[in-house]
Amino acid sequence: MSFGIYDASVPVFVNSLTNMRGWLNKAAEENNEVALMDARLAPDMRPFPAQYQMASDSAKNALARLTGTEGPSMPDTEKSFSELMERCDRTIEYLRSFDARSLDGSEDREVVIKFPNGMGYRFLGGQYLAGFALPNFFFHVTTAYAILRSAGVSLGKPDFLQHLGPPTQEG
């Protein structure tokens, strides 16, 4: 069986969004939720909730663009950890609605991204996923993780990779 667009997208997005959802439980136990909702790494960066919102948007928009469909609208209104968890859940549910067949041929589908300033990019689907969608998604995942770490939440690499579970192989 070959490795395709589905394998490089849906499970990757689902695993990371599931991990991000779990970070919120740890953050709630260890830190002030209200303060974290305003936290950011630098003054010119978007705050913590925006990182979750943009990771969600990156994942759902990637699948919509790759399949030529319309992704679900999710207004960026989350103001609590529970609302961010719900956003993760809704995004994961949407992502899981795709199967490998629904992405057949998407590596060659034209994907055009237009920014509000009128600029943008034109890709083939495989180039879009590898060169734009995944890097953009992981920028926001990693930024959310870094915000939590910088605020003192005791996350580590096992939390970032929690979808793997504990190691099963001995050296």
C-alpha positions as CSV (number, residue, x, y, z in Angstrom):
1,M,0.0,0.0,0.0
2,S,1.4,3.4,-0.9
3,F,1.6,6.5,1.3
4,G,-0.6,9.2,0.0
5,I,-2.2,12.6,0.7
6,Y,-4.6,11.1,3.2
7,D,-1.8,9.5,5.2
8,A,0.2,12.8,5.2
9,S,-2.8,14.9,6.3
10,V,-5.8,13.5,8.2
11,P,-3.9,11.4,10.8
12,V,-1.3,14.1,11.2
13,F,-3.8,16.8,11.8
14,V,-6.0,14.6,14.1
15,N,-3.1,13.5,16.2
16,S,-1.8,17.0,16.8
17,L,-5.2,18.5,17.5
18,T,-5.9,15.6,19.9
19,N,-2.6,16.3,21.6
20,M,-3.4,20.1,21.8
21,R,-6.7,19.3,23.4
22,G,-4.8,17.3,26.1
23,W,-2.5,20.2,26.8
24,L,-5.5,22.2,27.9
25,N,-6.2,19.7,30.7
26,K,-2.7,20.1,32.0
27,A,-2.8,23.8,31.7
28,A,-6.0,24.0,33.6
29,E,-4.5,22.1,36.5
30,E,-1.3,24.1,36.7
31,N,-2.0,27.7,35.6
32,N,-4.5,30.5,35.5
33,E,-6.8,30.1,32.6
34,V,-7.7,33.8,32.3
35,A,-4.0,34.8,32.1
36,L,-3.2,32.1,29.6
37,M,-6.0,33.3,27.3
38,D,-4.1,36.5,26.9
39,A,-0.6,35.0,26.7
40,R,1.6,35.4,23.7
41,L,5.3,34.9,22.9
42,A,5.9,38.4,21.6
43,P,3.9,41.6,21.5
44,D,3.3,41.4,17.8
45,M,2.1,37.7,17.8
46,R,-1.5,36.6,18.2
47,P,-2.6,35.4,21.7
48,F,-3.0,31.8,22.8
49,P,-6.5,31.1,21.7
50,A,-5.7,32.3,18.2
51,Q,-3.0,29.6,17.9
52,Y,-5.7,27.0,18.5
53,Q,-8.0,28.7,16.1
54,M,-5.4,29.0,13.4
55,A,-4.3,25.4,13.8
56,S,-7.9,24.3,13.5
57,D,-8.4,26.5,10.4
58,S,-5.2,25.3,8.8
59,A,-6.3,21.7,9.1
60,K,-9.9,22.0,8.1
61,N,-9.1,24.4,5.2
62,A,-6.4,22.0,3.9
63,L,-8.8,19.2,3.6
64,A,-11.4,21.4,2.0
65,R,-9.0,22.8,-0.5
66,L,-7.5,19.4,-1.3
67,T,-11.0,18.0,-2.0
68,G,-12.5,21.0,-3.6
69,T,-15.2,21.3,-0.9
70,E,-16.2,23.9,1.6
71,G,-15.0,23.5,5.1
72,P,-17.1,24.2,8.2
73,S,-17.2,27.8,9.4
74,M,-15.9,28.3,12.9
75,P,-15.9,31.9,14.1
76,D,-13.0,32.7,16.3
77,T,-14.9,33.4,19.5
78,E,-13.4,30.9,21.9
79,K,-12.8,32.5,25.3
80,S,-12.1,29.5,27.5
81,F,-10.2,26.2,27.6
82,S,-13.5,24.3,27.3
83,E,-14.4,26.3,24.2
84,L,-11.0,25.6,22.7
85,M,-11.5,21.9,23.5
86,E,-14.9,22.0,21.7
87,R,-13.2,23.6,18.7
88,C,-10.6,20.8,18.6
89,D,-13.4,18.2,18.8
90,R,-15.4,19.8,16.0
91,T,-12.3,20.0,13.8
92,I,-11.3,16.4,14.5
93,E,-14.9,15.3,13.7
94,Y,-14.7,17.1,10.3
95,L,-11.3,15.7,9.5
96,R,-12.4,12.2,10.3
97,S,-15.3,12.5,7.8
98,F,-12.7,12.1,5.0
99,D,-11.3,8.7,3.9
100,A,-8.4,7.9,1.6
101,R,-10.7,7.7,-1.4
102,S,-12.0,11.2,-0.9
103,L,-8.5,12.5,-1.4
104,D,-7.7,10.4,-4.5
105,G,-6.2,12.7,-7.1
106,S,-5.8,15.6,-4.8
107,E,-2.0,15.7,-5.2
108,D,-2.7,17.2,-8.6
109,R,-5.6,19.4,-7.7
110,E,-4.9,23.1,-8.2
111,V,-5.0,25.0,-4.9
112,V,-5.0,28.8,-5.0
113,I,-4.5,30.7,-1.7
114,K,-5.5,34.4,-1.8
115,F,-4.6,36.7,1.1
116,P,-6.6,39.8,2.0
117,N,-3.9,42.1,0.5
118,G,-4.5,40.5,-2.9
119,M,-1.3,38.4,-2.9
120,G,-1.3,34.7,-2.7
121,Y,0.0,31.4,-4.0
122,R,-0.9,28.8,-6.6
123,F,0.1,25.1,-5.9
124,L,-0.7,21.6,-6.9
125,G,-2.2,19.7,-4.0
126,G,0.9,17.7,-3.0
127,Q,3.0,20.9,-3.0
128,Y,0.3,22.8,-1.1
129,L,0.1,20.1,1.6
130,A,3.9,19.7,2.0
131,G,5.0,23.3,1.4
132,F,2.2,25.3,3.0
133,A,-0.5,23.6,4.9
134,L,1.6,21.3,7.1
135,P,4.3,24.0,7.9
136,N,1.6,26.6,8.7
137,F,-0.4,24.1,10.9
138,F,2.7,23.1,12.8
139,F,3.7,26.8,13.3
140,H,0.5,27.3,15.2
141,V,0.7,24.0,17.1
142,T,4.3,24.7,18.2
143,T,3.5,28.3,19.1
144,A,0.6,27.1,21.3
145,Y,2.9,24.6,23.0
146,A,5.6,27.3,23.5
147,I,3.1,29.7,25.0
148,L,2.1,27.1,27.5
149,R,5.7,26.1,28.3
150,S,6.7,29.8,28.7
151,A,3.9,30.2,31.1
152,G,5.2,27.4,33.3
153,V,2.9,24.5,32.2
154,S,4.9,21.3,32.6
155,L,4.6,20.1,29.1
156,G,7.4,18.1,27.5
157,K,8.1,16.2,24.3
158,P,6.0,13.3,25.4
159,D,3.0,15.7,25.5
160,F,3.8,17.0,22.0
161,L,3.9,13.4,20.8
162,Q,1.4,11.9,23.1
163,H,-0.5,10.2,20.2
164,L,2.4,7.7,20.1
165,G,1.7,6.5,23.6
166,P,4.6,5.0,25.7
167,P,7.5,3.4,23.8
168,T,7.0,-0.2,23.0
169,Q,10.4,-1.3,21.7
170,E,13.4,-2.1,23.8
171,G,16.9,-1.1,22.5
